[in-house]
């Protein structure tokens, strides 16, 4: 499994502790140092079943500075993918990519269900 995170993010830290506590093996990837590519984002988006706007970190500074709340609805999917791929800090995190699933953000109940943990 691939765990895409920003180490200074408290939600990412919480998710990582949860993965460790549940003895789940994963490869960690620093989202700011190793930004997702457009191809990865397209694949993750498709596997997640989520609307594309759910991949945006709406509480981040870049999101607010770029006024994306107003701009996103008028942007094409291709423009949104390019924007997400341009700056890892625009991407909601953590992201957990496993066999047949992609989880965006840390919601313990969703992660338990996807990983088959009671």
Order of alpha helices (4+ residues) and beta strands (2+ residues): beta-alpha-beta-alpha-alpha-alpha-alpha-beta-beta-alpha
